[in-house]
Amino acid sequence: MTDFVAAMHSAFGAERLRSHVPLAAFTTFRVGGPADWLLETRTSDEIVTALKLARSANLPVTMLGGGSNVLVADAGVRGLVIRTRGGGVCAMDEAHVRADAAVTINGLVRWTINHRLGGLEAWAGTPGTVGGAIFGNAHFAGRLIGDLVTEARLAGPDGAVADAPAPAMAFGYDRSRLQDTGEILLSAVFRVSAGEAAALRAIARASLAFRKRTQPLDTPSAGCIFQNPDPGRDPVPDGLPWSAGALVDRAGMKGAALAGARVSTTHGNFIVNEGDATAAAIRRLIDQCRTAVRDRFGVELREEIVYLGAFDEERVREM
Ligand SMILES: Cc1cc2nc3c(=O)[nH]c(=O)nc-3n(C[C@H](O)[C@H](O)[C@H](O)COP(=O)(O)OP(=O)(O)OC[C@H]3O[C@@H](n4cnc5c(N)ncnc54)[C@H](O)[C@@H]3O)c2cc1C
């Protein structure tokens, strides 16, 4: 470990590698224990260097973008957490822009509108970064962000960098190949087209207004907890909507509360942290929702959010 610390200090400066850093403030749920080690990277090269040094020290690496789709364990995260920060967007030609993993989706939307480029404006209001959006193939109003991607620059867990064309990214609903390979997104190329700034801004505003109307934006959450049922896989009884939130609602769980966590009364697929919820309580409430929907409708809901960190340590402690 001393070798790892020395190498990280020499690569990044002693003050940038921090130990035992609580992660709650870096997540939109405002929940989660400490990272053993935390590095906030500013460039793709820094991500690659950190991956290589962690690999040499046999240390697990966990990526954190905007922390808007994760539940971090109360016991925290072992190993190195890389939190991506900064980054930039650049036009490659008239029809393509490249955005670094750390760029926020809102920042990317703003950049493209300001450069009179259309394609991404409807994604306004999606929390988080390009890295997190590609990892989970973020969706909005029936569209998948992966449909706009033409290429992704990836680093393997060993730091080897390669470009993957979109068809090799295995994009699907809530899916990308990053979930299977453990690869890290460094940047992505998005398809855009010439647009008129005022018209693009109007679409962005409509998305923001829709979110404000339908989501509990004033209380910490991680967005939708569950994926919607998959028509090819999950038999939903006739007459019921193919919507996880509606199923949670009809199973009687809307408004259900547990130790500071509550199923939102605005949106049945959101759980909100009313102030002092723990990750353990949120996870128990998630399980209660899943059980209620299974018992009532025979539908097995799967999480859209990602569990990060040492949930196993918590279970051992509870036993
Ligand atoms: C109010 C609210 C509304 C939301 N609305 C939507 C919505 O409309 N549509 C939607 O799809 N989602 C929505 N979400 C969920 C969330 O915003 C998206 O999933 C977002 O894309 C996550 O990005 P992030 O940077 O916050 O990822 P994080 O939460 O930081 O991470 C998510 C996963 O991605 C991994 N990851 C992060 N960066 C990288 C990287 N560079 N390389 C590899 N893996 C990485 C992490 O390890 C983790 O497994 C919403 C969330 C909130 C709080």
The ligand as a MOL file (V3000), in Angstrom:
LIG
                    3D

  0  0  0     0  0            999 V3000
M  V30 BEGIN CTAB
M  V30 COUNTS 53 58 0 0 0
M  V30 BEGIN ATOM
M  V30 1 C -33.8530 13.5340 -10.3570 0
M  V30 2 C -33.2470 12.4790 -11.2460 0
M  V30 3 C -33.7550 12.2940 -12.5170 0
M  V30 4 C -33.2080 11.3240 -13.3580 0
M  V30 5 N -33.7180 11.1580 -14.6200 0
M  V30 6 C -33.1880 10.2260 -15.4340 0
M  V30 7 C -33.6770 10.0380 -16.7650 0
M  V30 8 O -34.5670 10.7440 -17.2390 0
M  V30 9 N -33.1510 9.0610 -17.5180 0
M  V30 10 C -32.1490 8.2590 -17.0490 0
M  V30 11 O -31.7000 7.3730 -17.7770 0
M  V30 12 N -31.6430 8.4230 -15.8160 0
M  V30 13 C -32.1370 9.3760 -15.0050 0
M  V30 14 N -31.6270 9.5390 -13.7480 0
M  V30 15 C -30.5170 8.6950 -13.3000 0
M  V30 16 C -29.1460 9.2980 -13.6390 0
M  V30 17 O -29.2460 10.6760 -13.8180 0
M  V30 18 C -28.5540 8.6920 -14.8970 0
M  V30 19 O -28.4850 7.3100 -14.7770 0
M  V30 20 C -27.1540 9.2600 -15.1740 0
M  V30 21 O -26.7990 8.9350 -16.4910 0
M  V30 22 C -26.0840 8.7490 -14.2080 0
M  V30 23 O -24.8900 9.4650 -14.4350 0
M  V30 24 P -23.8420 9.7350 -13.2660 0
M  V30 25 O -22.6750 10.4330 -13.8360 0
M  V30 26 O -24.5110 10.4140 -12.1200 0
M  V30 27 O -23.4540 8.2610 -12.8660 0
M  V30 28 P -23.1140 7.7130 -11.4200 0
M  V30 29 O -24.3710 7.6620 -10.6170 0
M  V30 30 O -21.9640 8.4280 -10.8460 0
M  V30 31 O -22.6700 6.2320 -11.7860 0
M  V30 32 C -23.6030 5.3050 -12.3480 0
M  V30 33 C -22.8140 4.0800 -12.8090 0
M  V30 34 O -21.9530 4.4710 -13.8720 0
M  V30 35 C -20.6100 4.1220 -13.5680 0
M  V30 36 N -19.7410 5.1540 -14.1590 0
M  V30 37 C -19.7350 6.4860 -13.9150 0
M  V30 38 N -18.7960 7.0990 -14.7000 0
M  V30 39 C -18.2020 6.1160 -15.4260 0
M  V30 40 C -17.1690 6.1010 -16.4120 0
M  V30 41 N -16.5320 7.2110 -16.8080 0
M  V30 42 N -16.8310 4.9100 -16.9640 0
M  V30 43 C -17.4480 3.7720 -16.5730 0
M  V30 44 N -18.4220 3.7150 -15.6450 0
M  V30 45 C -18.8040 4.8810 -15.0840 0
M  V30 46 C -20.5370 4.0900 -12.0430 0
M  V30 47 O -19.4780 3.2630 -11.5850 0
M  V30 48 C -21.9130 3.5080 -11.7080 0
M  V30 49 O -21.8880 2.1130 -11.8470 0
M  V30 50 C -32.1350 10.5140 -12.9020 0
M  V30 51 C -31.5990 10.7450 -11.6120 0
M  V30 52 C -32.1450 11.7200 -10.7910 0
M  V30 53 C -31.5370 11.9640 -9.4440 0
M  V30 END ATOM
M  V30 BEGIN BOND
M  V30 1 1 1 2
M  V30 2 1 2 3
M  V30 3 2 2 52
M  V30 4 2 3 4
M  V30 5 1 4 5
M  V30 6 1 4 50
M  V30 7 2 5 6
M  V30 8 1 6 7
M  V30 9 1 6 13
M  V30 10 2 7 8
M  V30 11 1 7 9
M  V30 12 1 9 10
M  V30 13 2 10 11
M  V30 14 1 10 12
M  V30 15 2 12 13
M  V30 16 1 13 14
M  V30 17 1 14 15
M  V30 18 1 14 50
M  V30 19 1 15 16
M  V30 20 1 16 17
M  V30 21 1 16 18
M  V30 22 1 18 19
M  V30 23 1 18 20
M  V30 24 1 20 21
M  V30 25 1 20 22
M  V30 26 1 22 23
M  V30 27 1 23 24
M  V30 28 2 24 25
M  V30 29 1 24 26
M  V30 30 1 24 27
M  V30 31 1 27 28
M  V30 32 2 28 29
M  V30 33 1 28 30
M  V30 34 1 28 31
M  V30 35 1 31 32
M  V30 36 1 32 33
M  V30 37 1 33 34
M  V30 38 1 33 48
M  V30 39 1 34 35
M  V30 40 1 35 36
M  V30 41 1 35 46
M  V30 42 1 36 37
M  V30 43 1 36 45
M  V30 44 2 37 38
M  V30 45 1 38 39
M  V30 46 1 39 40
M  V30 47 2 39 45
M  V30 48 1 40 41
M  V30 49 2 40 42
M  V30 50 1 42 43
M  V30 51 2 43 44
M  V30 52 1 44 45
M  V30 53 1 46 47
M  V30 54 1 46 48
M  V30 55 1 48 49
M  V30 56 2 50 51
M  V30 57 1 51 52
M  V30 58 1 52 53
M  V30 END BOND
M  V30 END CTAB
M  END
